[in-house]
Amino acid sequence: MNYKQLNITFLNKNFPLTLSPVPAWRAIIGLFLIIILCLLIGAAPILIFLFPLGSLAIGLFLYQRYPILYVGFTWWMWFLTPLIRRLIDYKCGYTTPFPQELAVLLVTSISLVTLVLHFPKIYNRDGLPLRYVLRLYFMVF
């Protein structure tokens, strides 16, 4: 595949910068452009349900095709979701059941699939810390 490459020069060294998985970056940038557009035109109530569903769809797409970008997307969701919630609240008033906060949990919970699939192997071989955590969790609850 031939991707466009941006070269950044710093201290006489050339650093290539590429957005190599183009479909993934188009999806991520598209979601945030839709968010900005809805906030600018005053359609913030649409974002209350569109933001969690869109982020879940992009999270599933990234988890299946670009796992490394999925991890980065999940981290950025943890940082940006409170900001997006405050912007939605500013535009359309405070909403008590805040479904836009669910976006982070939905995107993060996608990775539970990996834990469930590999749980027996992890638990038997390298799962000593996992055993302790699960025992403490079930002792408390």
C-alpha positions as CSV (number, residue, x, y, z in Angstrom):
1,M,0.0,0.0,0.0
2,N,1.2,3.5,-0.8
3,Y,0.3,6.1,1.8
4,K,1.1,9.7,1.7
5,Q,3.9,10.6,4.1
6,L,4.6,13.8,5.9
7,N,8.2,14.4,6.8
8,I,9.0,16.5,9.8
9,T,12.5,17.8,10.2
10,F,13.8,18.5,13.7
11,L,17.5,19.0,14.6
12,N,18.5,18.0,11.1
13,K,16.8,14.6,11.4
14,N,13.9,13.5,9.2
15,F,10.9,12.0,11.0
16,P,8.3,10.4,8.8
17,L,4.7,10.8,9.9
18,T,2.0,8.7,8.3
19,L,-1.6,8.0,8.9
20,S,-1.2,4.5,7.6
21,P,-4.5,2.8,8.3
22,V,-6.6,5.3,6.4
23,P,-10.0,3.8,7.0
24,A,-9.5,3.8,10.7
25,W,-8.4,7.4,10.8
26,R,-11.3,8.4,8.5
27,A,-13.7,6.8,11.0
28,I,-12.2,8.5,14.0
29,I,-11.9,11.9,12.4
30,G,-15.4,11.6,11.0
31,L,-16.9,10.9,14.4
32,F,-15.3,14.0,15.9
33,L,-16.2,16.1,12.8
34,I,-19.9,15.0,13.3
35,I,-19.6,16.0,17.0
36,I,-18.2,19.4,16.2
37,L,-20.8,20.0,13.4
38,C,-23.7,19.0,15.7
39,L,-22.4,21.3,18.4
40,L,-22.0,24.2,16.0
41,I,-25.4,24.0,14.3
42,G,-27.2,23.5,17.7
43,A,-28.1,19.8,17.3
44,A,-26.6,18.8,20.6
45,P,-29.6,16.7,21.7
46,I,-28.8,14.3,18.8
47,L,-25.4,13.8,20.2
48,I,-26.8,12.4,23.5
49,F,-27.4,9.1,21.7
50,L,-25.3,9.5,18.6
51,F,-22.0,9.8,20.4
52,P,-22.2,6.5,22.4
53,L,-23.5,4.6,19.3
54,G,-20.9,6.1,17.0
55,S,-18.1,5.5,19.4
56,L,-19.2,1.9,19.9
57,A,-19.3,1.3,16.2
58,I,-15.8,2.8,15.7
59,G,-14.5,0.8,18.7
60,L,-15.8,-2.5,17.2
61,F,-14.3,-1.6,13.8
62,L,-10.9,-0.8,15.4
63,Y,-11.0,-3.8,17.6
64,Q,-11.5,-6.1,14.7
65,R,-9.1,-4.5,12.1
66,Y,-6.6,-2.3,14.0
67,P,-6.1,-3.4,17.6
68,I,-3.4,-1.0,18.3
69,L,-5.5,2.0,17.3
70,Y,-8.3,0.5,19.3
71,V,-6.2,0.8,22.5
72,G,-5.3,4.4,21.6
73,F,-8.9,5.2,20.8
74,T,-10.0,3.8,24.1
75,W,-7.5,6.0,26.0
76,W,-8.6,9.1,24.2
77,M,-12.3,8.3,24.8
78,W,-11.5,8.3,28.6
79,F,-10.0,11.8,28.2
80,L,-12.4,13.3,25.7
81,T,-15.8,12.0,26.9
82,P,-16.1,14.3,29.9
83,L,-15.3,17.3,27.7
84,I,-17.9,16.2,25.2
85,R,-20.4,15.7,28.0
86,R,-19.8,19.2,29.3
87,L,-20.2,20.7,25.8
88,I,-23.5,18.8,25.3
89,D,-24.7,20.0,28.7
90,Y,-23.7,23.6,27.8
91,K,-25.6,23.5,24.5
92,C,-28.8,21.7,25.6
93,G,-28.9,21.8,29.4
94,Y,-28.1,19.3,32.0
95,T,-29.3,15.8,31.4
96,T,-29.6,13.6,34.5
97,P,-29.3,10.2,32.8
98,F,-26.2,10.9,30.8
99,P,-25.9,8.2,28.1
100,Q,-23.0,10.0,26.5
101,E,-20.9,8.9,29.5
102,L,-21.7,5.3,28.5
103,A,-19.5,5.7,25.4
104,V,-16.3,5.1,27.4
105,L,-17.7,2.0,29.1
106,L,-19.0,0.6,25.9
107,V,-15.8,1.1,24.0
108,T,-13.7,-0.3,26.9
109,S,-16.0,-3.3,27.4
110,I,-15.3,-4.5,23.9
111,S,-11.9,-5.8,25.2
112,L,-13.8,-8.1,27.6
113,V,-14.1,-10.4,24.6
114,T,-10.4,-11.0,24.7
115,L,-10.5,-11.8,28.4
116,V,-13.3,-14.3,28.0
117,L,-11.6,-16.0,25.1
118,H,-8.3,-16.4,26.8
119,F,-9.4,-16.7,30.4
120,P,-8.7,-20.4,30.9
121,K,-5.1,-20.0,29.5
122,I,-4.5,-16.9,31.5
123,Y,-5.9,-18.3,34.7
124,N,-3.9,-21.5,34.6
125,R,-0.6,-20.2,33.3
126,D,0.1,-16.6,34.2
127,G,-3.0,-15.7,36.1
128,L,-1.7,-15.5,39.6
129,P,-2.4,-11.7,39.9
130,L,-5.8,-12.3,38.2
131,R,-6.6,-15.0,40.7
132,Y,-5.9,-12.6,43.6
133,V,-8.0,-9.8,42.2
134,L,-10.9,-12.1,41.5
135,R,-10.7,-13.6,45.0
136,L,-10.6,-10.2,46.6
137,Y,-13.5,-9.0,44.4
138,F,-15.7,-11.9,45.2
139,M,-14.8,-11.7,48.9
140,V,-15.9,-8.1,49.1
141,F,-19.1,-8.6,47.1
